[in-house]
């Protein structure tokens, strides 16, 4: 994984109480990215989902309510701006909520053929990064 230095114009990123100065080169973070602030992480939602995808953060430890509230504030702010970007974040936020709910609710029947919910997130993130 190639790492690039965070531009001084970018917002600060904090992960587990430590400031991050390097981000993966294969991760595109748009200038108007939704910035989330939770106990474990402060930075763009794109990076949070990237860290979950790479299993650097356990999705079970991520509180969904604060992210949802911050998303609603973001939507209100973005109404006059880039609505398409806001809709992309809705898909990401709902996927994150779905993954966490699947991880928290025990399966009554073990089904070896059932796809890991994280695989669906990874697939959607890869589609998102194409644009």
Chimera marker file (.cmm) of the C-alpha trace (Angstrom):
<marker_set name="trace">
<marker id="1" x="0.000" y="0.000" z="0.000" r="1" g="1" b="0" radius="0.5"/>
<marker id="2" x="1.480" y="3.313" z="-1.084" r="1" g="1" b="0" radius="0.5"/>
<marker id="3" x="1.188" y="6.209" z="1.353" r="1" g="1" b="0" radius="0.5"/>
<marker id="4" x="1.127" y="9.920" z="0.586" r="1" g="1" b="0" radius="0.5"/>
<marker id="5" x="1.500" y="12.843" z="2.922" r="1" g="1" b="0" radius="0.5"/>
<marker id="6" x="-1.642" y="14.748" z="3.887" r="1" g="1" b="0" radius="0.5"/>
<marker id="7" x="-1.745" y="18.172" z="2.253" r="1" g="1" b="0" radius="0.5"/>
<marker id="8" x="-1.497" y="21.066" z="4.731" r="1" g="1" b="0" radius="0.5"/>
<marker id="9" x="-4.756" y="22.422" z="3.298" r="1" g="1" b="0" radius="0.5"/>
<marker id="10" x="-6.548" y="19.195" z="4.242" r="1" g="1" b="0" radius="0.5"/>
<marker id="11" x="-8.368" y="18.820" z="7.510" r="1" g="1" b="0" radius="0.5"/>
<marker id="12" x="-6.601" y="17.024" z="10.319" r="1" g="1" b="0" radius="0.5"/>
<marker id="13" x="-7.228" y="13.306" z="10.693" r="1" g="1" b="0" radius="0.5"/>
<marker id="14" x="-7.179" y="11.644" z="14.103" r="1" g="1" b="0" radius="0.5"/>
<marker id="15" x="-7.302" y="7.872" z="14.600" r="1" g="1" b="0" radius="0.5"/>
<marker id="16" x="-7.322" y="6.414" z="18.130" r="1" g="1" b="0" radius="0.5"/>
<marker id="17" x="-6.132" y="9.719" z="19.571" r="1" g="1" b="0" radius="0.5"/>
<marker id="18" x="-3.155" y="10.069" z="17.211" r="1" g="1" b="0" radius="0.5"/>
<marker id="19" x="-2.905" y="12.534" z="14.348" r="1" g="1" b="0" radius="0.5"/>
<marker id="20" x="-2.505" y="10.857" z="10.958" r="1" g="1" b="0" radius="0.5"/>
<marker id="21" x="-0.222" y="12.589" z="8.505" r="1" g="1" b="0" radius="0.5"/>
<marker id="22" x="-0.149" y="9.872" z="5.845" r="1" g="1" b="0" radius="0.5"/>
<marker id="23" x="-3.057" y="8.538" z="3.818" r="1" g="1" b="0" radius="0.5"/>
<marker id="24" x="-3.099" y="5.663" z="1.322" r="1" g="1" b="0" radius="0.5"/>
<marker id="25" x="-2.419" y="6.757" z="-2.248" r="1" g="1" b="0" radius="0.5"/>
<marker id="26" x="-5.161" y="4.479" z="-3.573" r="1" g="1" b="0" radius="0.5"/>
<marker id="27" x="-7.789" y="6.411" z="-1.606" r="1" g="1" b="0" radius="0.5"/>
<marker id="28" x="-9.459" y="9.429" z="-3.186" r="1" g="1" b="0" radius="0.5"/>
<marker id="29" x="-10.953" y="11.869" z="-0.702" r="1" g="1" b="0" radius="0.5"/>
<marker id="30" x="-12.993" y="14.593" z="-2.416" r="1" g="1" b="0" radius="0.5"/>
<marker id="31" x="-12.441" y="18.175" z="-1.263" r="1" g="1" b="0" radius="0.5"/>
<marker id="32" x="-16.032" y="18.398" z="0.016" r="1" g="1" b="0" radius="0.5"/>
<marker id="33" x="-15.783" y="15.071" z="1.865" r="1" g="1" b="0" radius="0.5"/>
<marker id="34" x="-18.097" y="14.379" z="4.781" r="1" g="1" b="0" radius="0.5"/>
<marker id="35" x="-16.021" y="14.733" z="7.939" r="1" g="1" b="0" radius="0.5"/>
<marker id="36" x="-17.113" y="12.534" z="10.849" r="1" g="1" b="0" radius="0.5"/>
<marker id="37" x="-16.157" y="12.957" z="14.472" r="1" g="1" b="0" radius="0.5"/>
<marker id="38" x="-16.478" y="9.959" z="16.782" r="1" g="1" b="0" radius="0.5"/>
<marker id="39" x="-14.410" y="8.778" z="19.735" r="1" g="1" b="0" radius="0.5"/>
<marker id="40" x="-12.059" y="6.542" z="17.712" r="1" g="1" b="0" radius="0.5"/>
<marker id="41" x="-11.806" y="8.630" z="14.575" r="1" g="1" b="0" radius="0.5"/>
<marker id="42" x="-11.974" y="12.180" z="13.292" r="1" g="1" b="0" radius="0.5"/>
<marker id="43" x="-11.726" y="12.731" z="9.560" r="1" g="1" b="0" radius="0.5"/>
<marker id="44" x="-13.356" y="11.997" z="6.188" r="1" g="1" b="0" radius="0.5"/>
<marker id="45" x="-15.971" y="9.228" z="6.026" r="1" g="1" b="0" radius="0.5"/>
<marker id="46" x="-14.096" y="7.915" z="2.975" r="1" g="1" b="0" radius="0.5"/>
<marker id="47" x="-11.038" y="7.203" z="5.135" r="1" g="1" b="0" radius="0.5"/>
<marker id="48" x="-13.115" y="5.647" z="7.935" r="1" g="1" b="0" radius="0.5"/>
<marker id="49" x="-14.687" y="3.211" z="5.473" r="1" g="1" b="0" radius="0.5"/>
<marker id="50" x="-11.259" y="2.522" z="3.961" r="1" g="1" b="0" radius="0.5"/>
<marker id="51" x="-9.894" y="1.645" z="7.426" r="1" g="1" b="0" radius="0.5"/>
<marker id="52" x="-12.885" y="-0.638" z="8.059" r="1" g="1" b="0" radius="0.5"/>
<marker id="53" x="-12.348" y="-2.270" z="4.667" r="1" g="1" b="0" radius="0.5"/>
<marker id="54" x="-8.691" y="-2.902" z="5.500" r="1" g="1" b="0" radius="0.5"/>
<marker id="55" x="-9.778" y="-4.155" z="8.958" r="1" g="1" b="0" radius="0.5"/>
<marker id="56" x="-7.821" y="-1.457" z="10.813" r="1" g="1" b="0" radius="0.5"/>
<marker id="57" x="-11.063" y="-0.562" z="12.610" r="1" g="1" b="0" radius="0.5"/>
<marker id="58" x="-13.683" y="-3.075" z="13.763" r="1" g="1" b="0" radius="0.5"/>
<marker id="59" x="-17.088" y="-1.986" z="12.466" r="1" g="1" b="0" radius="0.5"/>
<marker id="60" x="-18.692" y="-3.238" z="15.691" r="1" g="1" b="0" radius="0.5"/>
<marker id="61" x="-16.859" y="-0.470" z="17.585" r="1" g="1" b="0" radius="0.5"/>
<marker id="62" x="-18.235" y="2.292" z="15.349" r="1" g="1" b="0" radius="0.5"/>
<marker id="63" x="-21.217" y="4.230" z="16.760" r="1" g="1" b="0" radius="0.5"/>
<marker id="64" x="-23.713" y="4.718" z="13.944" r="1" g="1" b="0" radius="0.5"/>
<marker id="65" x="-25.953" y="7.376" z="15.553" r="1" g="1" b="0" radius="0.5"/>
<marker id="66" x="-23.316" y="10.165" z="15.648" r="1" g="1" b="0" radius="0.5"/>
<marker id="67" x="-22.356" y="9.431" z="12.041" r="1" g="1" b="0" radius="0.5"/>
<marker id="68" x="-26.027" y="9.524" z="11.029" r="1" g="1" b="0" radius="0.5"/>
<marker id="69" x="-26.550" y="12.846" z="12.817" r="1" g="1" b="0" radius="0.5"/>
<marker id="70" x="-23.449" y="14.308" z="11.177" r="1" g="1" b="0" radius="0.5"/>
<marker id="71" x="-24.656" y="13.041" z="7.804" r="1" g="1" b="0" radius="0.5"/>
<marker id="72" x="-28.016" y="14.798" z="8.249" r="1" g="1" b="0" radius="0.5"/>
<marker id="73" x="-26.178" y="18.047" z="9.057" r="1" g="1" b="0" radius="0.5"/>
<marker id="74" x="-24.000" y="17.490" z="5.981" r="1" g="1" b="0" radius="0.5"/>
<marker id="75" x="-27.082" y="16.963" z="3.773" r="1" g="1" b="0" radius="0.5"/>
<marker id="76" x="-28.612" y="20.192" z="5.049" r="1" g="1" b="0" radius="0.5"/>
<marker id="77" x="-25.384" y="22.015" z="4.236" r="1" g="1" b="0" radius="0.5"/>
<marker id="78" x="-25.037" y="20.369" z="0.818" r="1" g="1" b="0" radius="0.5"/>
<marker id="79" x="-28.620" y="20.937" z="-0.371" r="1" g="1" b="0" radius="0.5"/>
<marker id="80" x="-27.580" y="23.878" z="-2.492" r="1" g="1" b="0" radius="0.5"/>
<marker id="81" x="-24.224" y="22.366" z="-3.440" r="1" g="1" b="0" radius="0.5"/>
<marker id="82" x="-23.266" y="18.912" z="-4.705" r="1" g="1" b="0" radius="0.5"/>
<marker id="83" x="-26.251" y="16.672" z="-4.111" r="1" g="1" b="0" radius="0.5"/>
<marker id="84" x="-24.700" y="13.760" z="-6.013" r="1" g="1" b="0" radius="0.5"/>
<marker id="85" x="-21.789" y="13.590" z="-3.569" r="1" g="1" b="0" radius="0.5"/>
<marker id="86" x="-24.230" y="13.716" z="-0.670" r="1" g="1" b="0" radius="0.5"/>
<marker id="87" x="-26.159" y="10.767" z="-2.139" r="1" g="1" b="0" radius="0.5"/>
<marker id="88" x="-22.928" y="8.766" z="-2.411" r="1" g="1" b="0" radius="0.5"/>
<marker id="89" x="-22.384" y="9.302" z="1.292" r="1" g="1" b="0" radius="0.5"/>
<marker id="90" x="-25.937" y="8.144" z="2.010" r="1" g="1" b="0" radius="0.5"/>
<marker id="91" x="-25.102" y="4.843" z="0.345" r="1" g="1" b="0" radius="0.5"/>
<marker id="92" x="-21.877" y="4.565" z="2.361" r="1" g="1" b="0" radius="0.5"/>
<marker id="93" x="-23.555" y="5.441" z="5.665" r="1" g="1" b="0" radius="0.5"/>
<marker id="94" x="-26.418" y="3.007" z="5.083" r="1" g="1" b="0" radius="0.5"/>
<marker id="95" x="-23.963" y="0.274" z="4.113" r="1" g="1" b="0" radius="0.5"/>
<marker id="96" x="-22.007" y="0.893" z="7.304" r="1" g="1" b="0" radius="0.5"/>
<marker id="97" x="-25.223" y="0.651" z="9.350" r="1" g="1" b="0" radius="0.5"/>
<marker id="98" x="-26.234" y="-2.547" z="7.553" r="1" g="1" b="0" radius="0.5"/>
<marker id="99" x="-22.842" y="-4.182" z="8.131" r="1" g="1" b="0" radius="0.5"/>
<marker id="100" x="-22.849" y="-3.311" z="11.800" r="1" g="1" b="0" radius="0.5"/>
<marker id="101" x="-26.398" y="-4.601" z="12.282" r="1" g="1" b="0" radius="0.5"/>
<marker id="102" x="-25.523" y="-7.889" z="10.567" r="1" g="1" b="0" radius="0.5"/>
<marker id="103" x="-22.432" y="-8.267" z="12.744" r="1" g="1" b="0" radius="0.5"/>
<marker id="104" x="-24.392" y="-7.587" z="15.949" r="1" g="1" b="0" radius="0.5"/>
<marker id="105" x="-27.451" y="-9.757" z="15.276" r="1" g="1" b="0" radius="0.5"/>
<marker id="106" x="-26.628" y="-13.438" z="15.754" r="1" g="1" b="0" radius="0.5"/>
<marker id="107" x="-27.465" y="-15.748" z="12.877" r="1" g="1" b="0" radius="0.5"/>
<marker id="108" x="-29.959" y="-18.411" z="13.889" r="1" g="1" b="0" radius="0.5"/>
<marker id="109" x="-28.901" y="-20.639" z="11.022" r="1" g="1" b="0" radius="0.5"/>
<marker id="110" x="-25.287" y="-20.849" z="9.969" r="1" g="1" b="0" radius="0.5"/>
<marker id="111" x="-25.171" y="-20.582" z="6.189" r="1" g="1" b="0" radius="0.5"/>
<marker id="112" x="-21.736" y="-21.108" z="4.666" r="1" g="1" b="0" radius="0.5"/>
<marker id="113" x="-22.938" y="-19.606" z="1.394" r="1" g="1" b="0" radius="0.5"/>
<marker id="114" x="-23.976" y="-16.283" z="2.953" r="1" g="1" b="0" radius="0.5"/>
<marker id="115" x="-21.666" y="-13.492" z="1.851" r="1" g="1" b="0" radius="0.5"/>
<marker id="116" x="-19.675" y="-11.584" z="4.467" r="1" g="1" b="0" radius="0.5"/>
<marker id="117" x="-21.395" y="-8.157" z="4.731" r="1" g="1" b="0" radius="0.5"/>
<marker id="118" x="-17.989" y="-6.482" z="4.605" r="1" g="1" b="0" radius="0.5"/>
<marker id="119" x="-17.430" y="-7.925" z="1.131" r="1" g="1" b="0" radius="0.5"/>
<marker id="120" x="-20.471" y="-6.008" z="-0.123" r="1" g="1" b="0" radius="0.5"/>
<marker id="121" x="-19.076" y="-2.788" z="1.386" r="1" g="1" b="0" radius="0.5"/>
<marker id="122" x="-15.723" y="-3.397" z="-0.284" r="1" g="1" b="0" radius="0.5"/>
<marker id="123" x="-17.479" y="-3.965" z="-3.625" r="1" g="1" b="0" radius="0.5"/>
<marker id="124" x="-19.471" y="-0.722" z="-3.260" r="1" g="1" b="0" radius="0.5"/>
<marker id="125" x="-16.393" y="1.248" z="-2.201" r="1" g="1" b="0" radius="0.5"/>
<marker id="126" x="-14.512" y="0.031" z="-5.251" r="1" g="1" b="0" radius="0.5"/>
<marker id="127" x="-17.409" y="1.165" z="-7.470" r="1" g="1" b="0" radius="0.5"/>
<marker id="128" x="-17.473" y="4.547" z="-5.696" r="1" g="1" b="0" radius="0.5"/>
<marker id="129" x="-13.730" y="5.054" z="-6.190" r="1" g="1" b="0" radius="0.5"/>
<marker id="130" x="-14.142" y="4.627" z="-9.969" r="1" g="1" b="0" radius="0.5"/>
<marker id="131" x="-15.916" y="7.995" z="-10.053" r="1" g="1" b="0" radius="0.5"/>
<link id1="1" id2="2" r="1" g="1" b="0" radius="0.2"/>
<link id1="2" id2="3" r="1" g="1" b="0" radius="0.2"/>
<link id1="3" id2="4" r="1" g="1" b="0" radius="0.2"/>
<link id1="4" id2="5" r="1" g="1" b="0" radius="0.2"/>
<link id1="5" id2="6" r="1" g="1" b="0" radius="0.2"/>
<link id1="6" id2="7" r="1" g="1" b="0" radius="0.2"/>
<link id1="7" id2="8" r="1" g="1" b="0" radius="0.2"/>
<link id1="8" id2="9" r="1" g="1" b="0" radius="0.2"/>
<link id1="9" id2="10" r="1" g="1" b="0" radius="0.2"/>
<link id1="10" id2="11" r="1" g="1" b="0" radius="0.2"/>
<link id1="11" id2="12" r="1" g="1" b="0" radius="0.2"/>
<link id1="12" id2="13" r="1" g="1" b="0" radius="0.2"/>
<link id1="13" id2="14" r="1" g="1" b="0" radius="0.2"/>
<link id1="14" id2="15" r="1" g="1" b="0" radius="0.2"/>
<link id1="15" id2="16" r="1" g="1" b="0" radius="0.2"/>
<link id1="16" id2="17" r="1" g="1" b="0" radius="0.2"/>
<link id1="17" id2="18" r="1" g="1" b="0" radius="0.2"/>
<link id1="18" id2="19" r="1" g="1" b="0" radius="0.2"/>
<link id1="19" id2="20" r="1" g="1" b="0" radius="0.2"/>
<link id1="20" id2="21" r="1" g="1" b="0" radius="0.2"/>
<link id1="21" id2="22" r="1" g="1" b="0" radius="0.2"/>
<link id1="22" id2="23" r="1" g="1" b="0" radius="0.2"/>
<link id1="23" id2="24" r="1" g="1" b="0" radius="0.2"/>
<link id1="24" id2="25" r="1" g="1" b="0" radius="0.2"/>
<link id1="25" id2="26" r="1" g="1" b="0" radius="0.2"/>
<link id1="26" id2="27" r="1" g="1" b="0" radius="0.2"/>
<link id1="27" id2="28" r="1" g="1" b="0" radius="0.2"/>
<link id1="28" id2="29" r="1" g="1" b="0" radius="0.2"/>
<link id1="29" id2="30" r="1" g="1" b="0" radius="0.2"/>
<link id1="30" id2="31" r="1" g="1" b="0" radius="0.2"/>
<link id1="31" id2="32" r="1" g="1" b="0" radius="0.2"/>
<link id1="32" id2="33" r="1" g="1" b="0" radius="0.2"/>
<link id1="33" id2="34" r="1" g="1" b="0" radius="0.2"/>
<link id1="34" id2="35" r="1" g="1" b="0" radius="0.2"/>
<link id1="35" id2="36" r="1" g="1" b="0" radius="0.2"/>
<link id1="36" id2="37" r="1" g="1" b="0" radius="0.2"/>
<link id1="37" id2="38" r="1" g="1" b="0" radius="0.2"/>
<link id1="38" id2="39" r="1" g="1" b="0" radius="0.2"/>
<link id1="39" id2="40" r="1" g="1" b="0" radius="0.2"/>
<link id1="40" id2="41" r="1" g="1" b="0" radius="0.2"/>
<link id1="41" id2="42" r="1" g="1" b="0" radius="0.2"/>
<link id1="42" id2="43" r="1" g="1" b="0" radius="0.2"/>
<link id1="43" id2="44" r="1" g="1" b="0" radius="0.2"/>
<link id1="44" id2="45" r="1" g="1" b="0" radius="0.2"/>
<link id1="45" id2="46" r="1" g="1" b="0" radius="0.2"/>
<link id1="46" id2="47" r="1" g="1" b="0" radius="0.2"/>
<link id1="47" id2="48" r="1" g="1" b="0" radius="0.2"/>
<link id1="48" id2="49" r="1" g="1" b="0" radius="0.2"/>
<link id1="49" id2="50" r="1" g="1" b="0" radius="0.2"/>
<link id1="50" id2="51" r="1" g="1" b="0" radius="0.2"/>
<link id1="51" id2="52" r="1" g="1" b="0" radius="0.2"/>
<link id1="52" id2="53" r="1" g="1" b="0" radius="0.2"/>
<link id1="53" id2="54" r="1" g="1" b="0" radius="0.2"/>
<link id1="54" id2="55" r="1" g="1" b="0" radius="0.2"/>
<link id1="55" id2="56" r="1" g="1" b="0" radius="0.2"/>
<link id1="56" id2="57" r="1" g="1" b="0" radius="0.2"/>
<link id1="57" id2="58" r="1" g="1" b="0" radius="0.2"/>
<link id1="58" id2="59" r="1" g="1" b="0" radius="0.2"/>
<link id1="59" id2="60" r="1" g="1" b="0" radius="0.2"/>
<link id1="60" id2="61" r="1" g="1" b="0" radius="0.2"/>
<link id1="61" id2="62" r="1" g="1" b="0" radius="0.2"/>
<link id1="62" id2="63" r="1" g="1" b="0" radius="0.2"/>
<link id1="63" id2="64" r="1" g="1" b="0" radius="0.2"/>
<link id1="64" id2="65" r="1" g="1" b="0" radius="0.2"/>
<link id1="65" id2="66" r="1" g="1" b="0" radius="0.2"/>
<link id1="66" id2="67" r="1" g="1" b="0" radius="0.2"/>
<link id1="67" id2="68" r="1" g="1" b="0" radius="0.2"/>
<link id1="68" id2="69" r="1" g="1" b="0" radius="0.2"/>
<link id1="69" id2="70" r="1" g="1" b="0" radius="0.2"/>
<link id1="70" id2="71" r="1" g="1" b="0" radius="0.2"/>
<link id1="71" id2="72" r="1" g="1" b="0" radius="0.2"/>
<link id1="72" id2="73" r="1" g="1" b="0" radius="0.2"/>
<link id1="73" id2="74" r="1" g="1" b="0" radius="0.2"/>
<link id1="74" id2="75" r="1" g="1" b="0" radius="0.2"/>
<link id1="75" id2="76" r="1" g="1" b="0" radius="0.2"/>
<link id1="76" id2="77" r="1" g="1" b="0" radius="0.2"/>
<link id1="77" id2="78" r="1" g="1" b="0" radius="0.2"/>
<link id1="78" id2="79" r="1" g="1" b="0" radius="0.2"/>
<link id1="79" id2="80" r="1" g="1" b="0" radius="0.2"/>
<link id1="80" id2="81" r="1" g="1" b="0" radius="0.2"/>
<link id1="81" id2="82" r="1" g="1" b="0" radius="0.2"/>
<link id1="82" id2="83" r="1" g="1" b="0" radius="0.2"/>
<link id1="83" id2="84" r="1" g="1" b="0" radius="0.2"/>
<link id1="84" id2="85" r="1" g="1" b="0" radius="0.2"/>
<link id1="85" id2="86" r="1" g="1" b="0" radius="0.2"/>
<link id1="86" id2="87" r="1" g="1" b="0" radius="0.2"/>
<link id1="87" id2="88" r="1" g="1" b="0" radius="0.2"/>
<link id1="88" id2="89" r="1" g="1" b="0" radius="0.2"/>
<link id1="89" id2="90" r="1" g="1" b="0" radius="0.2"/>
<link id1="90" id2="91" r="1" g="1" b="0" radius="0.2"/>
<link id1="91" id2="92" r="1" g="1" b="0" radius="0.2"/>
<link id1="92" id2="93" r="1" g="1" b="0" radius="0.2"/>
<link id1="93" id2="94" r="1" g="1" b="0" radius="0.2"/>
<link id1="94" id2="95" r="1" g="1" b="0" radius="0.2"/>
<link id1="95" id2="96" r="1" g="1" b="0" radius="0.2"/>
<link id1="96" id2="97" r="1" g="1" b="0" radius="0.2"/>
<link id1="97" id2="98" r="1" g="1" b="0" radius="0.2"/>
<link id1="98" id2="99" r="1" g="1" b="0" radius="0.2"/>
<link id1="99" id2="100" r="1" g="1" b="0" radius="0.2"/>
<link id1="100" id2="101" r="1" g="1" b="0" radius="0.2"/>
<link id1="101" id2="102" r="1" g="1" b="0" radius="0.2"/>
<link id1="102" id2="103" r="1" g="1" b="0" radius="0.2"/>
<link id1="103" id2="104" r="1" g="1" b="0" radius="0.2"/>
<link id1="104" id2="105" r="1" g="1" b="0" radius="0.2"/>
<link id1="105" id2="106" r="1" g="1" b="0" radius="0.2"/>
<link id1="106" id2="107" r="1" g="1" b="0" radius="0.2"/>
<link id1="107" id2="108" r="1" g="1" b="0" radius="0.2"/>
<link id1="108" id2="109" r="1" g="1" b="0" radius="0.2"/>
<link id1="109" id2="110" r="1" g="1" b="0" radius="0.2"/>
<link id1="110" id2="111" r="1" g="1" b="0" radius="0.2"/>
<link id1="111" id2="112" r="1" g="1" b="0" radius="0.2"/>
<link id1="112" id2="113" r="1" g="1" b="0" radius="0.2"/>
<link id1="113" id2="114" r="1" g="1" b="0" radius="0.2"/>
<link id1="114" id2="115" r="1" g="1" b="0" radius="0.2"/>
<link id1="115" id2="116" r="1" g="1" b="0" radius="0.2"/>
<link id1="116" id2="117" r="1" g="1" b="0" radius="0.2"/>
<link id1="117" id2="118" r="1" g="1" b="0" radius="0.2"/>
<link id1="118" id2="119" r="1" g="1" b="0" radius="0.2"/>
<link id1="119" id2="120" r="1" g="1" b="0" radius="0.2"/>
<link id1="120" id2="121" r="1" g="1" b="0" radius="0.2"/>
<link id1="121" id2="122" r="1" g="1" b="0" radius="0.2"/>
<link id1="122" id2="123" r="1" g="1" b="0" radius="0.2"/>
<link id1="123" id2="124" r="1" g="1" b="0" radius="0.2"/>
<link id1="124" id2="125" r="1" g="1" b="0" radius="0.2"/>
<link id1="125" id2="126" r="1" g="1" b="0" radius="0.2"/>
<link id1="126" id2="127" r="1" g="1" b="0" radius="0.2"/>
<link id1="127" id2="128" r="1" g="1" b="0" radius="0.2"/>
<link id1="128" id2="129" r="1" g="1" b="0" radius="0.2"/>
<link id1="129" id2="130" r="1" g="1" b="0" radius="0.2"/>
<link id1="130" id2="131" r="1" g="1" b="0" radius="0.2"/>
</marker_set>
